[in-house]
Structure formats: C-alpha cells, structure tokens
C-alpha cells in the first residue's frame, strides 16, 4: 500500500480524479480524519472536507508506477 496526499479542491477535479482511478482494478481509499471513503465514489468524496489535502491510500502492487503517473496532477507535497 502507498499513501499520497492529494488535493481535490474543485468539482471538475473530483470528476476527473474519479474518471482517472476507475480505469484501474486496484482499491483506493480517501482518509480524512476518522473517515475512510472509497475513492471511486463521487458522493463519498463530496462528503469530505475538500478545502485541505486528503490522504489517498493506493492498494496496488504491480501497477503502482502507472497509477502514480495518472495521479500526478492531484498529488501535493
């Protein structure tokens, strides 16, 4: 599992993010405080506080490099 911080601070970014990660078979979880949401769920994402960066847990082994390349526009330090 790999954890990265991402920023989803607009509706368009959320839609693009969900479209990008649904192409992969791996599981993705968004963690904000004590809430853990399936990152492929648009409704779930909108239930989070999107004003600050969120932790994204990527549950993948073999395609991790490809996933991180797709996630690059959303990753913050």
N, CA, C and O atoms as CSV, one atom per row, in Angstrom:
chain,resi,resn,atom,element,x,y,z
A,1,UNK,N,N,0.851,-1.186,0.000
A,1,UNK,CA,C,0.000,0.000,0.000
A,1,UNK,C,C,0.888,1.237,0.000
A,1,UNK,O,O,1.921,1.275,0.668
A,2,UNK,N,N,0.477,2.232,-0.747
A,2,UNK,CA,C,1.187,3.514,-0.816
A,2,UNK,C,C,0.209,4.612,-0.455
A,2,UNK,O,O,-0.941,4.594,-0.893
A,3,UNK,N,N,0.663,5.575,0.350
A,3,UNK,CA,C,-0.177,6.707,0.738
A,3,UNK,C,C,0.414,7.990,0.176
A,3,UNK,O,O,1.605,8.261,0.332
A,4,UNK,N,N,-0.441,8.782,-0.487
A,4,UNK,CA,C,-0.021,10.091,-1.009
A,4,UNK,C,C,-1.066,11.123,-0.598
A,4,UNK,O,O,-2.230,10.795,-0.369
A,5,UNK,N,N,-0.627,12.376,-0.508
A,5,UNK,CA,C,-1.563,13.467,-0.223
A,5,UNK,C,C,-2.033,14.053,-1.547
A,5,UNK,O,O,-1.228,14.359,-2.428
A,6,UNK,N,N,-3.353,14.204,-1.675
A,6,UNK,CA,C,-3.895,14.782,-2.908
A,6,UNK,C,C,-4.789,15.968,-2.570
A,6,UNK,O,O,-5.272,16.107,-1.446
A,7,UNK,N,N,-4.996,16.810,-3.560
A,7,UNK,CA,C,-5.879,17.958,-3.419
A,7,UNK,C,C,-6.997,17.842,-4.459
A,7,UNK,O,O,-6.739,17.712,-5.656
A,8,UNK,N,N,-8.239,17.892,-3.980
A,8,UNK,CA,C,-9.417,17.858,-4.863
A,8,UNK,C,C,-10.272,19.079,-4.523
A,8,UNK,O,O,-11.342,18.958,-3.927
A,9,UNK,N,N,-9.778,20.258,-4.915
A,9,UNK,CA,C,-10.408,21.494,-4.467
A,9,UNK,C,C,-11.420,22.095,-5.441
A,9,UNK,O,O,-11.803,23.256,-5.295
A,10,UNK,N,N,-11.859,21.312,-6.436
A,10,UNK,CA,C,-12.918,21.799,-7.320
A,10,UNK,C,C,-13.754,20.615,-7.809
A,10,UNK,O,O,-13.298,19.471,-7.798
A,11,UNK,N,N,-14.964,20.904,-8.232
A,11,UNK,CA,C,-15.864,19.857,-8.718
A,11,UNK,C,C,-15.266,19.174,-9.950
A,11,UNK,O,O,-15.329,17.951,-10.077
A,12,UNK,N,N,-14.687,19.963,-10.854
A,12,UNK,CA,C,-14.082,19.390,-12.057
A,12,UNK,C,C,-12.924,18.459,-11.716
A,12,UNK,O,O,-12.747,17.420,-12.352
A,13,UNK,N,N,-12.134,18.837,-10.704
A,13,UNK,CA,C,-11.016,17.985,-10.284
A,13,UNK,C,C,-11.523,16.665,-9.717
A,13,UNK,O,O,-10.936,15.614,-9.975
A,14,UNK,N,N,-12.602,16.711,-8.950
A,14,UNK,CA,C,-13.163,15.482,-8.374
A,14,UNK,C,C,-13.637,14.558,-9.487
A,14,UNK,O,O,-13.355,13.360,-9.465
A,15,UNK,N,N,-14.359,15.113,-10.463
A,15,UNK,CA,C,-14.862,14.286,-11.569
A,15,UNK,C,C,-13.718,13.674,-12.370
A,15,UNK,O,O,-13.760,12.491,-12.707
A,16,UNK,N,N,-12.702,14.469,-12.675
A,16,UNK,CA,C,-11.558,13.967,-13.431
A,16,UNK,C,C,-10.810,12.901,-12.631
A,16,UNK,O,O,-10.373,11.895,-13.191
A,17,UNK,N,N,-10.662,13.119,-11.324
A,17,UNK,CA,C,-9.970,12.156,-10.458
A,17,UNK,C,C,-10.689,10.808,-10.454
A,17,UNK,O,O,-10.056,9.766,-10.619
A,18,UNK,N,N,-11.999,10.827,-10.270
A,18,UNK,CA,C,-12.767,9.574,-10.238
A,18,UNK,C,C,-12.686,8.877,-11.598
A,18,UNK,O,O,-12.535,7.657,-11.658
A,19,UNK,N,N,-12.784,9.640,-12.687
A,19,UNK,CA,C,-12.655,9.037,-14.022
A,19,UNK,C,C,-11.290,8.394,-14.217
A,19,UNK,O,O,-11.185,7.331,-14.829
A,20,UNK,N,N,-10.239,9.035,-13.697
A,20,UNK,CA,C,-8.883,8.500,-13.851
A,20,UNK,C,C,-8.685,7.212,-13.063
A,20,UNK,O,O,-8.113,6.256,-13.586
A,21,UNK,N,N,-9.148,7.168,-11.815
A,21,UNK,CA,C,-8.844,5.982,-10.994
A,21,UNK,C,C,-9.775,4.808,-11.262
A,21,UNK,O,O,-9.434,3.673,-10.927
A,22,UNK,N,N,-10.943,5.048,-11.857
A,22,UNK,CA,C,-11.823,3.917,-12.153
A,22,UNK,C,C,-11.270,3.058,-13.291
A,22,UNK,O,O,-11.771,1.960,-13.532
A,23,UNK,N,N,-10.251,3.539,-13.986
A,23,UNK,CA,C,-9.607,2.746,-15.040
A,23,UNK,C,C,-8.760,1.612,-14.455
A,23,UNK,O,O,-8.387,0.678,-15.165
A,24,UNK,N,N,-8.458,1.704,-13.150
A,24,UNK,CA,C,-7.621,0.693,-12.505
A,24,UNK,C,C,-8.472,-0.250,-11.663
A,24,UNK,O,O,-9.487,0.157,-11.099
A,25,UNK,N,N,-8.054,-1.517,-11.580
A,25,UNK,CA,C,-8.774,-2.510,-10.785
A,25,UNK,C,C,-8.449,-2.428,-9.300
A,25,UNK,O,O,-9.142,-3.037,-8.485
A,26,UNK,N,N,-7.415,-1.690,-8.937
A,26,UNK,CA,C,-6.981,-1.611,-7.545
A,26,UNK,C,C,-8.000,-0.859,-6.685
A,26,UNK,O,O,-8.877,-0.159,-7.193
A,27,UNK,N,N,-7.856,-1.027,-5.358
A,27,UNK,CA,C,-8.703,-0.295,-4.416
A,27,UNK,C,C,-8.020,0.997,-4.013
A,27,UNK,O,O,-6.801,1.057,-3.859
A,28,UNK,N,N,-8.846,2.043,-3.844
A,28,UNK,CA,C,-8.352,3.346,-3.428
A,28,UNK,C,C,-9.227,3.830,-2.274
A,28,UNK,O,O,-10.454,3.787,-2.364
A,29,UNK,N,N,-8.602,4.289,-1.192
A,29,UNK,CA,C,-9.335,4.839,-0.052
A,29,UNK,C,C,-8.881,6.261,0.201
A,29,UNK,O,O,-7.685,6.553,0.176
A,30,UNK,N,N,-9.840,7.153,0.447
A,30,UNK,CA,C,-9.523,8.505,0.882
A,30,UNK,C,C,-9.703,8.566,2.388
A,30,UNK,O,O,-10.726,8.126,2.912
A,31,UNK,N,N,-8.719,9.107,3.083
A,31,UNK,CA,C,-8.754,9.177,4.541
A,31,UNK,C,C,-8.706,10.642,4.961
A,31,UNK,O,O,-7.748,11.357,4.669
A,32,UNK,N,N,-9.753,11.070,5.647
A,32,UNK,CA,C,-9.816,12.435,6.161
A,32,UNK,C,C,-10.256,12.350,7.618
A,32,UNK,O,O,-11.427,12.110,7.912
A,33,UNK,N,N,-9.305,12.551,8.525
A,33,UNK,CA,C,-9.616,12.398,9.949
A,33,UNK,C,C,-9.973,10.958,10.248
A,33,UNK,O,O,-9.183,10.051,9.985
A,34,UNK,N,N,-11.167,10.739,10.802
A,34,UNK,CA,C,-11.578,9.365,11.114
A,34,UNK,C,C,-12.442,8.750,10.019
A,34,UNK,O,O,-12.926,7.629,10.174
A,35,UNK,N,N,-12.639,9.457,8.932
A,35,UNK,CA,C,-13.462,8.947,7.830
A,35,UNK,C,C,-12.598,8.276,6.769
A,35,UNK,O,O,-11.564,8.810,6.368
A,36,UNK,N,N,-13.027,7.113,6.324
A,36,UNK,CA,C,-12.373,6.401,5.223
A,36,UNK,C,C,-13.436,6.166,4.156
A,36,UNK,O,O,-14.448,5.512,4.405
A,37,UNK,N,N,-13.192,6.707,2.967
A,37,UNK,CA,C,-14.176,6.698,1.879
A,37,UNK,C,C,-13.573,5.977,0.677
A,37,UNK,O,O,-12.380,6.109,0.403
A,38,UNK,N,N,-14.398,5.215,-0.039
A,38,UNK,CA,C,-13.973,4.617,-1.304
A,38,UNK,C,C,-13.728,5.764,-2.293
A,38,UNK,O,O,-14.640,6.535,-2.595
A,39,UNK,N,N,-12.498,5.869,-2.789
A,39,UNK,CA,C,-12.134,6.989,-3.656
A,39,UNK,C,C,-12.824,6.947,-5.010
A,39,UNK,O,O,-12.793,7.939,-5.738
A,40,UNK,N,N,-13.444,5.831,-5.369
A,40,UNK,CA,C,-14.161,5.744,-6.643
A,40,UNK,C,C,-15.605,6.220,-6.521
A,40,UNK,O,O,-16.353,6.184,-7.498
A,41,UNK,N,N,-16.003,6.667,-5.331
A,41,UNK,CA,C,-17.367,7.127,-5.080
A,41,UNK,C,C,-17.424,8.654,-5.059
A,41,UNK,O,O,-16.926,9.293,-4.132
A,42,UNK,N,N,-18.035,9.226,-6.090
A,42,UNK,CA,C,-18.140,10.684,-6.157
A,42,UNK,C,C,-18.938,11.219,-4.960
A,42,UNK,O,O,-18.556,12.220,-4.354
A,43,UNK,N,N,-20.031,10.558,-4.628
A,43,UNK,CA,C,-20.843,11.013,-3.486
A,43,UNK,C,C,-20.034,10.951,-2.190
A,43,UNK,O,O,-20.132,11.843,-1.347
A,44,UNK,N,N,-19.241,9.899,-2.039
A,44,UNK,CA,C,-18.402,9.781,-0.853
A,44,UNK,C,C,-17.387,10.901,-0.764
A,44,UNK,O,O,-17.165,11.460,0.310
A,45,UNK,N,N,-16.770,11.233,-1.886
A,45,UNK,CA,C,-15.767,12.297,-1.896
A,45,UNK,C,C,-16.385,13.627,-1.490
A,45,UNK,O,O,-15.778,14.389,-0.737
A,46,UNK,N,N,-17.586,13.911,-1.980
A,46,UNK,CA,C,-18.212,15.183,-1.651
A,46,UNK,C,C,-18.663,15.267,-0.198
A,46,UNK,O,O,-19.027,16.344,0.274
A,47,UNK,N,N,-18.642,14.130,0.525
A,47,UNK,CA,C,-18.986,14.182,1.946
A,47,UNK,C,C,-17.779,14.590,2.798
A,47,UNK,O,O,-17.913,14.802,4.003
A,48,UNK,N,N,-16.604,14.698,2.173
A,48,UNK,CA,C,-15.387,15.067,2.893
A,48,UNK,C,C,-15.140,16.569,2.812
A,48,UNK,O,O,-15.720,17.264,1.978
A,49,UNK,N,N,-14.270,17.055,3.691
A,49,UNK,CA,C,-13.830,18.448,3.646
A,49,UNK,C,C,-12.751,18.559,2.574
A,49,UNK,O,O,-11.621,18.117,2.780
A,50,UNK,N,N,-13.094,19.144,1.439
A,50,UNK,CA,C,-12.171,19.205,0.314
A,50,UNK,C,C,-11.323,20.473,0.293
A,50,UNK,O,O,-10.590,20.716,-0.666
A,51,UNK,N,N,-11.421,21.282,1.350
A,51,UNK,CA,C,-10.669,22.533,1.372
A,51,UNK,C,C,-9.197,22.305,1.711
A,51,UNK,O,O,-8.373,23.197,1.507
A,52,UNK,N,N,-8.857,21.120,2.227
A,52,UNK,CA,C,-7.456,20.824,2.534
A,52,UNK,C,C,-7.077,19.483,1.911
A,52,UNK,O,O,-7.950,18.689,1.560
A,53,UNK,N,N,-5.773,19.232,1.774
A,53,UNK,CA,C,-5.344,17.960,1.169
A,53,UNK,C,C,-5.830,16.742,1.957
A,53,UNK,O,O,-6.007,16.805,3.174
A,54,UNK,N,N,-6.041,15.637,1.246
A,54,UNK,CA,C,-6.572,14.397,1.817
A,54,UNK,C,C,-5.562,13.286,1.537
A,54,UNK,O,O,-4.878,13.305,0.513
A,55,UNK,N,N,-5.472,12.322,2.448
A,55,UNK,CA,C,-4.614,11.153,2.217
A,55,UNK,C,C,-5.328,10.167,1.303
A,55,UNK,O,O,-6.501,9.852,1.508
A,56,UNK,N,N,-4.616,9.687,0.301
A,56,UNK,CA,C,-5.132,8.653,-0.593
A,56,UNK,C,C,-4.299,7.395,-0.394
A,56,UNK,O,O,-3.087,7.405,-0.611
A,57,UNK,N,N,-4.948,6.314,0.018
A,57,UNK,CA,C,-4.281,5.023,0.151
A,57,UNK,C,C,-4.506,4.231,-1.131
A,57,UNK,O,O,-5.646,3.972,-1.517
A,58,UNK,N,N,-3.426,3.852,-1.780
A,58,UNK,CA,C,-3.486,3.077,-3.013
A,58,UNK,C,C,-3.115,1.642,-2.668
A,58,UNK,O,O,-1.986,1.374,-2.257
A,59,UNK,N,N,-4.060,0.716,-2.833
A,59,UNK,CA,C,-3.826,-0.697,-2.533
A,59,UNK,C,C,-3.472,-1.419,-3.833
A,59,UNK,O,O,-4.302,-2.108,-4.425
A,60,UNK,N,N,-2.216,-1.244,-4.265
A,60,UNK,CA,C,-1.770,-1.855,-5.519
A,60,UNK,C,C,-0.307,-2.244,-5.377
A,60,UNK,O,O,0.443,-1.622,-4.626
A,61,UNK,N,N,0.082,-3.259,-6.091
A,61,UNK,CA,C,1.480,-3.687,-6.082
A,61,UNK,C,C,2.101,-3.531,-7.468
A,61,UNK,O,O,3.081,-2.805,-7.635
A,62,UNK,N,N,1.533,-4.210,-8.454
A,62,UNK,CA,C,2.170,-4.297,-9.759
A,62,UNK,C,C,2.042,-3.041,-10.616
A,62,UNK,O,O,2.979,-2.710,-11.342
A,63,UNK,N,N,0.936,-2.344,-10.561
A,63,UNK,CA,C,0.725,-1.191,-11.447
A,63,UNK,C,C,0.910,0.146,-10.720
A,63,UNK,O,O,0.370,1.164,-11.152
A,64,UNK,N,N,1.670,0.147,-9.623
A,64,UNK,CA,C,1.808,1.354,-8.804
A,64,UNK,C,C,2.411,2.528,-9.572
A,64,UNK,O,O,1.957,3.663,-9.422
A,65,UNK,N,N,3.425,2.267,-10.391
A,65,UNK,CA,C,4.058,3.359,-11.152
A,65,UNK,C,C,3.082,4.001,-12.125
A,65,UNK,O,O,3.064,5.224,-12.266
A,66,UNK,N,N,2.265,3.188,-12.802
A,66,UNK,CA,C,1.275,3.716,-13.744
A,66,UNK,C,C,0.215,4.528,-13.006
A,66,UNK,O,O,-0.225,5.574,-13.484
A,67,UNK,N,N,-0.191,4.034,-11.836
A,67,UNK,CA,C,-1.206,4.749,-11.042
A,67,UNK,C,C,-0.663,6.099,-10.587
A,67,UNK,O,O,-1.349,7.114,-10.698
A,68,UNK,N,N,0.567,6.115,-10.074
A,68,UNK,CA,C,1.150,7.371,-9.596
A,68,UNK,C,C,1.344,8.366,-10.739
A,68,UNK,O,O,1.245,9.575,-10.527
A,69,UNK,N,N,1.616,7.878,-11.936
A,69,UNK,CA,C,1.748,8.767,-13.094
A,69,UNK,C,C,0.411,9.439,-13.402
A,69,UNK,O,O,0.372,10.629,-13.715
A,70,UNK,N,N,-0.685,8.677,-13.315
A,70,UNK,CA,C,-2.016,9.231,-13.576
A,70,UNK,C,C,-2.419,10.204,-12.463
A,70,UNK,O,O,-3.100,11.197,-12.720
A,71,UNK,N,N,-1.997,9.914,-11.228
A,71,UNK,CA,C,-2.372,10.752,-10.081
A,71,UNK,C,C,-1.520,12.014,-9.945
A,71,UNK,O,O,-1.838,12.879,-9.130
A,72,UNK,N,N,-0.461,12.135,-10.714
A,72,UNK,CA,C,0.484,13.247,-10.583
A,72,UNK,C,C,-0.184,14.639,-10.522
A,72,UNK,O,O,0.254,15.469,-9.724
A,73,UNK,N,N,-1.212,14.926,-11.320
A,73,UNK,CA,C,-1.813,16.280,-11.255
A,73,UNK,C,C,-2.513,16.572,-9.922
A,73,UNK,O,O,-2.758,17.735,-9.600
A,74,UNK,N,N,-2.832,15.551,-9.158
A,74,UNK,CA,C,-3.591,15.738,-7.913
A,74,UNK,C,C,-2.704,15.707,-6.678
A,74,UNK,O,O,-3.115,16.161,-5.610
A,75,UNK,N,N,-1.495,15.177,-6.810
A,75,UNK,CA,C,-0.607,14.988,-5.650
A,75,UNK,C,C,-0.019,16.324,-5.209
A,75,UNK,O,O,0.443,17.123,-6.023
A,76,UNK,N,N,-0.051,16.541,-3.896
A,76,UNK,CA,C,0.574,17.724,-3.288
A,76,UNK,C,C,1.603,17.239,-2.289
A,76,UNK,O,O,1.541,16.101,-1.824
A,77,UNK,N,N,2.549,18.103,-1.959
A,77,UNK,CA,C,3.602,17.699,-1.001
A,77,UNK,C,C,3.206,17.993,0.408
A,77,UNK,O,O,3.970,17.718,1.333
